[in-house]
Amino acid sequence: MQPQAFYRVVADDFAAVDAIIRRQLISRVPLVEKIGDYITSAGGKRLRPLLVLLAGNALNLRGERLGLLAASVEFLHTATLLHDDVVDKSGLRRGRATANALWGNAPSVLVGDFLYARCFEMLVELGELPVMQVLSAATRVIAEGEVLQLSKIRDASTSEDTYMEVIRGKTAMLFEASTHSAALLAGASEAQIAGLRCFGDALGVAFQLVDDLLDYRGDAATLGKNVGDDLAEGKPTLPLIYTLREGSAEQAELVRQAIQQGGLEDLAPVLAAVEASGALDYTAAKAREYAAQAIEALQVLPDSPYRAALIELTEFAVARTH
């Protein structure tokens, strides 16, 4: 499946969002513009602004206000990426050196702050308090999710419920906020608002489950990051949690040691253990469950090329290899 198919229906809207992003990156401090331009031009999927555009168009909302919301969401997401790479000490994202690897931690954190500020300046310009409430609450929940994840680093006792709480906060929340805010801006019905919130949440969970699966089943060339990054950081993601719970005593002990110690010394045997325990198949099945929930939630929307694109996007999210 080609991802271009679900971008094509909002291609003109996407071009307008790109123009807004370039305009909003202007700063009197050259390094702010340089880092901001580098991170926003990194060739990512831009799924969150895509969700805003598809949800808005599915509800017959078009034009500059929808583009402003989409750009706000992208700035919010990009700010979190800059901060995440500092926290995770990441050197590679989307196949390129991270901003912190090139310019250092301090400029990356501060440009992330600049992007948060720009996001909320755009929301003020939009002038819709309910939309601002959704995105400001999402910003808090994302931060809480990241801190919760940080508190569980090298903690082999982390449960599946805690893991789900982490990914709902750090990833699914912004997917949900993207479709929720678009529905509010479009003046959707209560049923449509609720449906699009459920869609965004379920899609976000499915997306992160696949991300965590690919950390053990992908390869660096297609992922744009190093395989085993989560393991190196001691993050207890679902493939590891399942292996601890359902694997053999030997597999569980290997994974427990890998989580507690971090690093990649035992990468090959850990990869073999999570595969043999059925953890990757379990994670993939959970992702498909959430994708099915997401598609079901879209029944609140009228039939249109935009709803069809949201369904295609969901199917792509669980079938992707990067």
C-alpha positions in Angstrom: 0.0 0.0 0.0 1.4 3.4 -0.9 1.0 6.1 1.7 0.7 8.8 -1.0 -2.9 7.7 -1.6 -4.2 9.2 1.6 -2.1 12.3 1.3 -3.3 13.0 -2.2 -6.9 13.9 -1.3 -5.6 16.9 0.8 -2.6 17.7 -1.3 -3.5 21.4 -1.7 -4.3 21.7 2.0 -0.9 20.2 2.8 0.9 22.8 0.6 -0.9 25.5 2.5 0.2 24.0 5.8 3.8 23.9 4.6 3.6 27.6 3.8 2.2 28.4 7.3 5.0 26.3 8.9 7.7 28.2 6.9 6.1 31.5 7.8 5.8 30.7 11.5 9.5 29.5 11.7 10.7 33.0 11.1 12.8 34.3 14.1 15.1 37.2 14.7 17.6 34.6 16.1 19.2 32.8 13.1 19.9 29.6 15.1 16.2 29.2 16.0 15.3 29.3 12.3 18.2 27.0 11.4 17.2 24.2 13.9 13.5 24.7 13.3 13.9 24.4 9.6 16.1 21.3 10.0 13.7 19.5 12.2 10.5 20.4 10.2 12.1 19.5 6.9 13.3 16.1 8.0 10.8 14.2 5.8 8.6 12.7 8.5 5.1 11.4 7.8 3.4 14.5 9.3 0.6 12.2 10.3 -0.9 14.5 12.9 -1.5 17.5 10.6 -2.8 14.9 8.1 -5.3 13.7 10.6 -6.4 17.3 11.2 -6.9 17.9 7.4 -8.7 14.6 6.7 -11.0 14.9 9.7 -11.8 18.5 9.0 -12.5 17.9 5.3 -14.6 14.8 6.2 -16.8 17.3 8.1 -16.8 19.9 5.3 -14.3 22.2 6.9 -11.7 23.7 4.6 -9.6 26.8 4.3 -7.0 28.7 6.2 -8.4 28.1 9.7 -8.1 24.3 9.3 -4.5 24.8 8.0 -3.6 26.9 11.0 -4.8 24.2 13.3 -2.8 21.6 11.4 0.3 23.7 11.5 -0.2 24.2 15.3 -0.4 20.4 15.8 2.7 19.9 13.8 4.7 22.5 15.8 3.5 20.8 19.0 4.6 17.4 17.8 8.0 18.7 16.5 8.6 20.4 19.9 8.1 17.0 21.6 10.5 15.3 19.2 13.3 17.9 20.0 12.8 17.3 23.7 12.5 13.5 23.4 15.8 13.2 21.5 17.5 15.1 24.3 15.9 12.9 27.0 16.7 9.7 25.1 20.2 10.9 24.0 19.2 9.9 20.4 21.6 10.5 17.6 19.4 9.4 14.7 15.9 10.2 13.7 14.3 9.7 10.3 17.6 8.5 9.0 19.4 11.8 9.8 21.4 13.1 12.7 19.2 14.6 15.4 19.3 18.3 16.2 20.9 17.6 19.6 23.6 15.6 17.9 24.4 18.5 15.6 23.9 21.5 17.8 23.8 20.2 21.4 21.1 19.7 24.0 20.6 23.3 25.2 19.7 24.7 21.7 17.5 21.7 21.0 15.5 22.2 24.2 15.2 25.9 23.7 14.0 25.6 20.1 11.5 23.1 21.3 10.2 25.7 23.7 10.1 28.2 20.8 7.9 25.8 18.8 5.5 25.2 21.7 5.2 29.0 22.0 4.5 29.4 18.3 1.9 26.6 18.5 -0.1 28.5 21.1 0.3 31.8 19.3 -1.3 30.2 16.3 -4.1 28.8 18.5 -4.7 32.3 19.9 -4.9 33.6 16.4 -7.5 30.8 15.7 -9.5 32.2 18.6 -11.4 29.0 19.5 -11.1 28.4 23.3 -12.4 24.7 23.2 -9.7 23.9 20.6 -7.1 25.5 22.8 -8.4 23.6 25.8 -7.9 20.3 23.9 -4.4 21.0 22.8 -3.2 22.6 26.1 -4.5 19.5 27.9 -2.9 17.3 25.4 0.5 19.0 25.9 0.2 18.3 29.7 -0.8 14.6 29.1 2.1 14.1 26.6 4.6 15.5 29.2 3.1 13.2 31.9 3.4 10.2 29.6 7.0 10.9 28.9 7.8 11.4 32.6 6.0 8.1 33.4 8.0 6.3 30.7 11.2 7.8 32.1 10.3 6.6 35.6 9.9 3.0 34.3 13.3 2.9 32.5 15.2 -0.3 33.5 12.1 -1.4 35.5 11.5 -5.0 34.6 8.3 -5.1 36.8 6.4 -2.7 34.5 3.0 -4.1 33.7 1.1 -4.1 30.4 -1.4 -1.7 31.9 1.3 0.8 32.8 2.8 0.4 29.3 -0.6 1.2 27.8 -0.9 4.2 30.0 2.5 5.4 28.8 1.7 5.0 25.1 -1.7 6.6 25.5 0.0 9.6 27.0 3.1 10.0 24.9 1.7 9.0 21.5 -2.0 8.4 21.3 -3.0 11.7 23.0 -1.8 13.9 20.1 -3.5 11.6 17.6 -6.7 12.0 19.6 -6.2 15.8 20.0 -5.7 16.1 16.3 -9.0 14.6 15.3 -10.8 16.0 18.3 -9.8 19.6 17.7 -10.6 19.3 14.0 -14.1 18.1 14.9 -14.6 21.0 17.3 -13.4 23.5 14.8 -15.8 22.1 12.2 -18.8 22.4 14.6 -19.4 18.6 14.5 -22.2 16.8 16.3 -21.5 15.3 19.8 -21.6 11.8 18.2 -19.0 12.8 15.6 -16.8 14.5 18.2 -16.9 11.4 20.4 -16.3 9.1 17.4 -13.3 11.1 16.1 -11.8 11.2 19.6 -12.1 7.4 19.9 -10.6 7.1 16.4 -7.6 9.2 17.2 -6.9 7.4 20.4 -7.2 3.9 18.9 -5.1 4.8 15.9 -2.4 6.3 18.1 -2.2 3.2 20.3 -2.0 1.0 17.1 0.7 3.2 15.7 2.9 3.0 18.8 2.4 -0.7 19.2 3.8 -1.1 15.6 6.6 1.3 16.4 7.6 -0.9 19.4 7.2 -4.0 17.4 9.5 -2.6 14.7 12.2 -1.9 17.3 12.7 -5.7 17.3 11.6 -6.7 13.8 12.6 -3.7 11.6 16.0 -2.7 10.2 17.8 0.6 10.5 17.7 1.4 6.8 13.9 1.5 6.6 13.3 2.6 10.2 15.5 5.7 10.1 16.7 4.8 13.6 18.7 2.0 15.1 17.1 -1.3 15.7 17.1 -2.1 19.5 17.1 1.6 20.5 14.3 1.0 23.1 16.3 -2.0 24.5 19.5 0.0 24.7 17.6 2.6 26.8 16.1 0.0 29.0 12.5 0.8 28.0 10.1 -2.1 28.9 7.9 -2.0 25.8 5.2 -4.6 25.1 7.4 -7.2 23.3 9.6 -7.4 26.4 6.7 -7.2 28.9 5.0 -10.2 27.1 8.2 -12.2 27.0 8.7 -11.7 30.8 5.1 -12.8 31.4 4.7 -15.6 28.9 8.2 -16.7 27.8 10.2 -19.6 29.2 12.1 -19.0 32.4 15.3 -18.7 30.4 13.8 -16.2 28.0 12.3 -14.1 30.8 15.6 -14.0 32.7 17.4 -12.9 29.6 14.9 -10.1 29.0 14.9 -9.1 32.7 18.7 -8.7 32.6 18.6 -6.7 29.3 16.0 -4.2 30.7 17.8 -3.8 34.0 21.2 -3.3 32.4 20.3 -1.4 29.2 22.7 -1.4 26.3 22.9 -3.8 23.3 25.3 -6.4 24.5 22.6 -9.1 24.3 20.7 -7.8 21.4 20.8 -10.9 19.2 19.6 -13.4 21.9 16.9 -10.9 23.1 15.7 -10.6 19.5 15.5 -14.3 19.3 13.7 -14.6 22.7 11.0 -12.1 21.9 10.4 -13.8 18.5 10.3 -17.3 20.0 8.0 -16.3 22.9 5.3 -15.1 20.5 5.7 -11.5 21.8 5.9 -9.9 18.4 2.9 -11.8 17.1 1.0 -10.7 20.2 2.0 -7.1 19.8 1.0 -7.2 16.1 -2.4 -8.7 17.0 -3.0 -6.0 19.6 -2.2 -3.3 17.0 -4.7 -4.9 14.6 -7.3 -4.9 17.3 -6.9 -1.2 17.9 -6.9 -0.5 14.2 -10.2 -2.3 13.9 -11.6 -0.1 16.7 -10.4 3.0 15.0 -12.1 2.1 11.7 -15.3 1.2 13.5 -15.3 4.7 15.2 -15.3 6.3 11.7 -18.9 5.1 11.1 -20.0 8.5 12.6 -18.7 10.2 9.5 -20.5 10.5 6.2 -19.1 8.4 3.3 -16.5 10.5 1.4 -13.0 10.3 0.0 -11.7 11.7 3.3 -13.3 9.0 5.4 -11.9 6.4 3.0 -8.5 8.0 3.3 -8.7 7.8 7.1 -9.5 4.1 6.8 -6.5 3.6 4.4 -4.2 5.5 6.8 -5.3 3.2 9.6 -4.6 0.1 7.5 -1.2 1.5 6.5 -0.3 2.3 10.2 -0.4 -1.4 11.1 1.0 -2.8 7.8 4.0 -0.4 7.6 7.7 -1.4 8.0 9.0 2.0 9.1 
